[in-house]
């Protein structure tokens, strides 16, 4: 299984999110453009976990979990 990453996302921000997941041991996720954030989806299809990584001026300022 490979990760799906929207190529229109900011490359630096993608690296921050991928590093976050690597530290947690999470290997499978999809990254998409959200509303002013990077929207990450992971988990099983029946119980997905959505996380929203919010960046401002090149800094990760918030992670919201849905």
Buried (B, 14 or more C-beta within 10 A) or exposed (E): EEEEBEEEBEEEBBEBBBEBBEEEEBEEBBBBEBEEBBBBBBEEEEEEEBBBBBBEEEEBEEBEEE
